[in-house]
Amino acid sequence: MSVTITLTDQNQSTLRIAAYGAVSLLAAAGAPHKGMTNGSIALTSATGVVGHVLSAKARDIKLTGKSVAELAEQVLPALTEAMTVLGQQDPNEAENFRGTVLVAVEATTQTGKGAPTPAVAAMARKITAALDA
């Protein structure tokens, strides 16, 4: 049985802001440049409805703010909202989104030189908490 998901333009924008914002938030917290690249590649490698939304060539990812706190105020609620929107329509796609973002977080935080810095690790936990809220 196939479930049809209808995402408005605003819903799709929220998904992109949430996912790419998570990578940006980790970068702002101190993740290495190579990690940001790996995180973005993980997002564009997604499958399903989430994959189509994240790989679209949209220009609606508007992240503003001059501090990590200001960026977090946009990204963390968007992560929760994305999970809510997807969960209402198709719990499997919600899990797909969650898994995709967590893979991107892992790809972003791996430095190849051991564990991520405490600030980056703390931000990764906040991202996970926002996905699970």
C-alpha positions in Angstrom: 0.0 0.0 0.0 1.4 3.4 -1.0 0.8 6.5 1.0 0.5 9.8 -0.8 2.1 12.7 0.9 1.1 16.3 0.1 3.6 18.8 1.2 2.9 22.5 0.6 5.6 24.8 -0.6 5.9 26.0 3.0 6.2 22.4 4.3 9.0 21.7 1.8 10.8 24.9 2.8 10.6 23.9 6.4 12.1 20.5 5.7 15.0 22.1 3.8 15.6 24.8 6.4 15.5 22.1 9.2 17.9 19.7 7.5 20.4 22.1 6.0 20.1 24.3 9.0 21.1 21.5 11.2 24.4 21.2 9.3 24.8 25.0 9.4 24.2 25.0 13.1 26.9 22.4 13.7 29.3 24.5 11.6 28.5 27.5 13.6 29.2 25.5 16.8 32.7 24.6 15.4 32.4 21.6 13.2 35.2 21.3 10.6 34.7 22.5 7.0 35.1 19.0 5.6 32.3 17.9 8.0 29.9 20.5 6.6 30.6 19.1 3.1 30.0 15.6 4.2 26.8 16.6 6.0 25.4 18.3 2.9 26.3 15.2 0.8 24.4 13.0 3.3 21.3 15.3 2.9 21.4 15.1 -0.9 21.8 11.3 -0.7 18.4 10.9 1.0 15.6 8.8 -0.6 11.9 8.8 -0.7 9.8 12.0 -0.5 12.4 13.5 1.8 15.1 12.9 -0.8 13.1 14.6 -3.5 12.5 17.7 -1.2 16.1 18.0 0.0 17.6 17.6 -3.5 15.3 20.2 -5.1 17.2 23.2 -6.4 15.2 25.6 -4.2 16.3 29.0 -3.0 14.1 29.1 0.1 16.7 28.2 2.7 16.9 31.6 4.4 19.0 31.3 7.6 19.7 34.6 9.3 21.4 35.4 12.5 24.8 36.6 13.8 25.1 34.1 16.6 24.7 30.4 17.2 21.7 31.2 19.5 19.9 33.1 16.7 20.5 30.3 14.2 19.3 27.7 16.7 16.1 29.7 17.3 15.3 29.1 13.6 16.6 25.6 13.1 15.6 23.7 16.2 11.8 24.6 15.9 12.0 23.8 12.2 13.3 20.3 12.9 10.4 19.7 15.3 7.9 21.1 12.9 9.2 19.0 10.0 8.8 15.8 12.1 5.3 16.8 13.0 4.2 17.6 9.4 5.7 14.3 8.1 4.5 12.3 11.1 0.9 13.4 10.5 1.0 12.3 6.9 3.4 9.3 6.9 5.3 8.1 10.0 7.7 6.2 7.7 8.7 9.4 6.0 9.1 11.1 9.4 11.5 8.4 10.3 13.2 8.7 7.0 13.7 12.5 7.6 15.0 11.8 11.2 17.4 9.2 10.0 18.6 11.4 7.2 19.3 14.3 9.5 21.0 12.1 12.0 23.3 10.7 9.3 24.1 14.3 8.2 24.8 15.2 11.9 27.2 12.2 12.2 28.9 13.0 8.9 29.3 16.7 10.0 30.7 15.9 13.4 33.2 13.2 12.4 36.6 15.0 12.3 38.8 12.0 11.7 40.7 13.2 14.7 38.6 11.6 17.4 35.5 12.8 19.1 33.9 16.1 18.1 34.5 19.1 20.3 32.2 19.5 23.4 30.3 22.4 21.7 29.7 20.4 18.5 28.7 17.3 20.5 26.3 19.4 22.6 24.7 20.9 19.5 24.3 17.4 18.0 22.4 16.4 21.1 20.1 19.5 20.8 19.4 18.6 17.2 18.5 15.1 18.2 16.2 16.4 21.0 14.5 18.7 18.5 13.8 15.8 16.2 12.4 13.8 19.0 10.3 16.6 20.6 
